[in-house]
Amino acid sequence: MKLLLLGANGQLGQELRRALPEVGEVKACDRYEVDLTDTQSVLLALETFNPDIVINAAAYTAVDKAETNCIQAFSVNADAVRFLANEVEKRGIWLIHYSTDYIFDGRKDDAYRETDPTNPVNVYGESKLAGEQAVIAKGSKYLIFRTSWVIGKDGNNFAKTILKLASGHDTLNVINDQIGVPTSPALISKVTVSAINAIKNGDAWLVGIYHLAPKGKTTWFGVAEVLLDIATNSNIELSTRTTQIKATITAEYPTAAKRPLNSCLNTDKLAEYLSFELPHWKDDFFVTAKSIIKEFKAV
Ligand SMILES: NC(=O)c1ccc[n+]([C@@H]2O[C@H](COP(=O)([O-])OP(=O)(O)OC[C@H]3O[C@@H](n4cnc5c(N)ncnc54)[C@H](OP(=O)(O)O)[C@@H]3O)[C@@H](O)[C@H]2O)c1
C-alpha cells in the first residue's frame, strides 16, 4: 500500500511520518516538497508516486491570524483541498483528511455528534468546513477525522506556550470557560493506522466524517493545571506553580478570532470501528506532556 503524506512537518504530520511506515510505503512531503496551493506540485507527487491513499495533514491552522489572512486560510483549507479531492477521485484512490471542532459554534450543552449542524464562529472554522464540504462533494472514498485541541511533542502548541510563560512569570491567567478535549497526534495517528489497515484488508470503514478525541473533557485552565503538576513532579524549575494559575474567562481575554465555548466531540461512531478503547484525555496528554517537559529548557 503506497501512502502519500502531505503536511509532513506539522504536529500531526511529524507523528504520522513515524507511524505510517507500519502500514505501507510512505512518501512524506512537507510544504517545500508539495505546496498544497501549487496544483503542479500536487499533480507531480500524485503522478510520480502513484499512491493508494493520500493522507492530508497540511492545513492553515493560525486561528487568530486567519481573521485577517482569510484568503490564505481558504486557499489552503478549502480551495487546495477541493483540487486534491478532485484529483484523488479521478484516480479512484482514498483520501484521509483532518478537520476541526471549530466548525461548531459551541452553543450545544453536550458533546457534538457528526450529524449536528455546523456553524463556525471564526474564519479558520469556516475555511475548514468549506474543505470538508469539498471532500464530501468530490469524493467517494474518503475519511474525515474531526479532532480537537491538538497538542503534540512536535511544533508549537498550547502546552509549550504555557511552559514558557510559567518559567518567566509568577502567575498566569488561563481561560476556564472554553470546554474541549486535548488530543495527541499520537492518538490521531493510531486511529489513522487502524483505518488504513481496514482499507488494506478490504474492510474499509464507511465513507464519512468521524469525531476523534480522547474521553472526558476539560478547559484550557484544566490542561495548564495538569501540565504544571506533571512539570513540578518532574522537577522542572518554574516560576509559576499550579496554585498560582488563575482561572479567567473568555470575555476578559479578547482574541482576534472567537472560539466556541463548548467544542467537545462525541466519539461513539469512531469507537464502533476501533479495536482499542479511546483513552481518557489525562492519560493521552500525560505521555505528550512528559515528552514536552523532557525537551523543555526553562527560559
Ligand atoms: N492544532 C489544533 O489544535 C487542531 C485542532 C483541531 C483540528 N486540527 C486539524 O488537524 C490537522 C493537523 O493540524 P496540526 O496541529 O498538525 O497543524 P500544524 O502543526 O499547523 O501543521 C500544519 C502543517 O501544514 C503545513 N502547511 C500549511 N500550508 C501548507 C501548504 N500550502 N502546503 C503544504 N503544507 C502546508 C504547515 O507547514 P509549515 O510547517 O511550513 O508551516 C504545517 O507543517 C489540520 O487539519 C488541523 O486543521 C488541528
The ligand as a Tripos MOL2 file, in Angstrom:
@<TRIPOS>MOLECULE
LIG
   48    52     1     0     0
SMALL
NO_CHARGES

@<TRIPOS>ATOM
      1 N1         -3.7900   22.3350   16.0670 N.am      1 LIG1
      2 C1         -5.0140   22.1390   16.5790 C.2       1 LIG1
      3 O1         -5.2960   22.4840   17.7440 O.2       1 LIG1
      4 C2         -6.0790   21.4440   15.7650 C.ar      1 LIG1
      5 C3         -7.3590   21.2690   16.3330 C.ar      1 LIG1
      6 C4         -8.3370   20.6070   15.5850 C.ar      1 LIG1
      7 C5         -8.0510   20.1530   14.3170 C.ar      1 LIG1
      8 N2         -6.8180   20.3580   13.7910 N.ar      1 LIG1
      9 C6         -6.5660   19.8770   12.4200 C.3       1 LIG1
     10 O2         -5.6220   18.8280   12.4990 O.3       1 LIG1
     11 C7         -4.7980   18.8300   11.3290 C.3       1 LIG1
     12 C8         -3.3360   18.8640   11.7270 C.3       1 LIG1
     13 O3         -3.0880   20.0410   12.4980 O.3       1 LIG1
     14 P1         -1.6800   20.3270   13.1710 P.3       1 LIG1
     15 O4         -1.9310   20.7240   14.5740 O.co2     1 LIG1
     16 O5         -0.7290   19.2500   12.8690 O.co2     1 LIG1
     17 O6         -1.2710   21.6450   12.3620 O.3       1 LIG1
     18 P2          0.1710   22.2830   12.1690 P.3       1 LIG1
     19 O7          1.1060   21.8320   13.2150 O.co2     1 LIG1
     20 O8         -0.0580   23.7620   11.9890 O.co2     1 LIG1
     21 O9          0.6500   21.6540   10.7920 O.3       1 LIG1
     22 C9          0.0880   22.0080    9.5890 C.3       1 LIG1
     23 C10         1.1350   21.7730    8.5260 C.3       1 LIG1
     24 O10         0.5710   22.1680    7.2850 O.3       1 LIG1
     25 C11         1.5910   22.7850    6.5640 C.3       1 LIG1
     26 N3          1.0630   23.6700    5.5290 N.ar      1 LIG1
     27 C12         0.4850   24.8760    5.6560 C.ar      1 LIG1
     28 N4          0.1810   25.3730    4.4540 N.ar      1 LIG1
     29 C13         0.5830   24.4500    3.5460 C.ar      1 LIG1
     30 C14         0.5540   24.3800    2.1410 C.ar      1 LIG1
     31 N5          0.0760   25.3860    1.3970 N.pl3     1 LIG1
     32 N6          1.0570   23.2770    1.5370 N.ar      1 LIG1
     33 C15         1.5710   22.2680    2.2640 C.ar      1 LIG1
     34 N7          1.6410   22.2740    3.5910 N.ar      1 LIG1
     35 C16         1.1390   23.3520    4.2300 C.ar      1 LIG1
     36 C17         2.3910   23.5660    7.5600 C.3       1 LIG1
     37 O11         3.6620   23.8320    7.0060 O.3       1 LIG1
     38 P3          4.7740   24.7100    7.7500 P.3       1 LIG1
     39 O12         5.3390   23.7760    8.7990 O.co2     1 LIG1
     40 O13         5.7500   25.0110    6.6700 O.co2     1 LIG1
     41 O14         4.0690   25.8790    8.3090 O.co2     1 LIG1
     42 C18         2.4190   22.6050    8.7310 C.3       1 LIG1
     43 O15         3.5530   21.7710    8.6780 O.3       1 LIG1
     44 C19        -5.2430   20.0340   10.4990 C.3       1 LIG1
     45 O16        -6.1850   19.6230    9.5470 O.3       1 LIG1
     46 C20        -5.9340   20.9240   11.5090 C.3       1 LIG1
     47 O17        -6.8960   21.7670   10.9170 O.3       1 LIG1
     48 C21        -5.8110   20.9870   14.4850 C.ar      1 LIG1
@<TRIPOS>BOND
     1     1     2 1
     2     2     3 2
     3     2     4 1
     4     4     5 ar
     5     4    48 ar
     6     5     6 ar
     7     6     7 ar
     8     7     8 ar
     9     8     9 1
    10     8    48 ar
    11     9    10 1
    12     9    46 1
    13    10    11 1
    14    11    12 1
    15    11    44 1
    16    12    13 1
    17    13    14 1
    18    14    15 2
    19    14    16 1
    20    14    17 1
    21    17    18 1
    22    18    19 2
    23    18    20 1
    24    18    21 1
    25    21    22 1
    26    22    23 1
    27    23    24 1
    28    23    42 1
    29    24    25 1
    30    25    26 1
    31    25    36 1
    32    26    27 ar
    33    26    35 ar
    34    27    28 ar
    35    28    29 ar
    36    29    30 ar
    37    29    35 ar
    38    30    31 1
    39    30    32 ar
    40    32    33 ar
    41    33    34 ar
    42    34    35 ar
    43    36    37 1
    44    36    42 1
    45    37    38 1
    46    38    39 2
    47    38    40 1
    48    38    41 1
    49    42    43 1
    50    44    45 1
    51    44    46 1
    52    46    47 1
@<TRIPOS>SUBSTRUCTURE
     1 LIG1         1 GROUP 0 **** ****
